[in-house]
Amino acid sequence: MCVIETSPVIETRRLALRAPGAHDISRIAQLAGDPEIARMTCRMPSPFRTEDAEAFVMNVAMQDPRRANTFVIEHEDHGPVGVLGLFHDKDRAPEMGYWIGKPFWGRGLATEAAQGALAWAKTRWSKKAVVAGHFTDNAASGRVLEKAGFLYTGETRRQFSRARNAEVDTRMMLWLA
């Protein structure tokens, strides 16, 4: 049975994944404003401004929780450090995407957030598989996904990056419950 939670909170050892709110807008804009963040995503513009963070929070509030759940990744000591989303797109399984603010890279936070989100997707969202991808020039993201339990599929897709305004080779990965 799939339990629909409109504002789930996922807790891990150091993190809480929760719905973004108006109080997160300035922090999201600050962290996502770093061009190195946006250029490793498909959907984020660069520069990423306060208006973009406002639109992001509004769009998340309107998501259908059966098709998408987006979380602010909140660290117990540092507050919001990034964003993680699970959403249905063109694949049969939902897709996971994430970003972590540059000051928090290399601390295992993305892996911890991904592991928490995948456990939630399995138990509360009743998902048996999740797909993800990383741009070929972002090997660090591939390592995060591997540590979270994803395996490479052997498929490379061309995906449009809004920040780069270009198609980028993306290595696809799969997580199975």
N, C-alpha and C positions, 0 to 999 in steps of 0.2 A: 504494500500500500504506500502510495506517495503522499507524504504529509506536506501540505503547502504552508510555509511560514512566510508571512509578508515582510518581516524584519528579523531574520534569524541573526543570532550572535554565535560565533564560533570561537571557542577559547582554546588556546594552546598554552604551552609552558610560559612564553613571554608575551604573547599577543592576544588581542581580541579582534576578530574580524566582524565588522558591524556595518550597518547601512550608513552611508555618508549623509550628513546634514548640513544645514546652513552654517553652523559653527565651524565646519571643516573647510569652507571655501578658500579662505586666505592661505591655509597651510597647503592644501592641494595645489593652489596656484603657485605658491612659492617653490615647492618641490618639483612639480611638473614643468615649471618654467625653465628648468635647465635643458638646453637643447639636446644634450646627450640622452635624456630620458625619452623625449618625444621621437627622436630619430630611430629608436629601437621598437616603435609601436606602429601599428597600421592606422589607427584612428585618431591619434592626438595631433593637433596642429602645432606648429612651431613658428613663432613664439606662442606659448601657452599662457594666456592671460587670465585675470580674475573673471572676466566675462565667460571664458571657456569653462572655468571651474563652476561657475553658477549654472551654466547650461548642463554640465555633466551631472551635478547634484539633482537638478530638475528632471533630467532624463531618467536617472536611476529611480527617482520617486515614482515615475510612471511605468516602470518595467512590469511586465506580467511575471510574477514569481514562479510560474510553471515553466517559463522559457528562459528566464535570466535572473541572476542574483549577483549583485555587485557590492563589494565590501571595501571599506576603508580598513587598512591594516594598521592597527593601533598598538604601539609598543607600550609596555607597562611603565617605562620611565621616560620615553621620548615623545609620547603622543603619536599622532598619525605619521607613518613613515612610507606609505605607499597605497596602492589599490590593487585588488584582485577581483576578477569577474569570471563568472561561468555563464555561458549563453549559447543558445542554439543559433547556428548560422547555416552554412551550406552542407555540413557533415551530418550524418545520422546521429552521432553522439554529440553532446554539448562540447563546446570549446572553452578552454581556460586561457586567460591572458592576465598579465600582471605587470606592475612596475614598482620599483623601490627607489626612493629618493637617494641621490648619489651619496650624501653623508652617511648612509646606512648600508652601503654595498659591502660585501665581504663578511657579513656577520651571521649568515645563515638564516636571515629573516624571511627571504623569499621562499626558501625551501620549507621552513616551518609553516608559513602561511599556506603554501600549496598543499602540504600534507594535511593540514587541518581542513582545508576546503574540500579535498578529495575524500576524506573520511566522512565529512558532512554530506557530500554529493551521493556517496554510497548509501549511507544509513537513513538520511532524512529526505533526500531527493530521489532515492531509488535508482541511481544511475550505475550502470555496470561498466561503462567506458567513458573516457573523456579524451578529447584530442587537444593538442597544443602544438605550437610551432615557434621557431625562433629564426631570426634572420641569420644567414650564414656568416655574417660578420659580427655576430654576438654569441660567441662560444660560451661565455659565462652563463647566459640564459639556458643554453643546452645542458650545462652541468647542473644547474638548479633543477631543471625538469627531470634529469636522470636521477638525482638524489631523491626526488619526490616519487620516483617509481615509474616514470615514463620510459618507453622504449622507442627507438627510431623505427619508422615504418619503411624507410628507403625512398620515400617520396619527397621531392622538392617542388614546391609550388612558387609561382610568381605571384606576389601579393603587393598591392599598392600601399605605400607608406605616405600618409598625408604630409607628415613633417618633411620628408625627403622629396615629395612630389614626384615619385618615381616608383616603378615596379622593383621589388627586391626579392631575391631568392630566399625562400623560407623552408627550412628543414622541418618536416612534419613528424610528430611523435604521438604515441598512444599510451594511455594508462588503462589497465583492465582491473576491475575490482576482484 
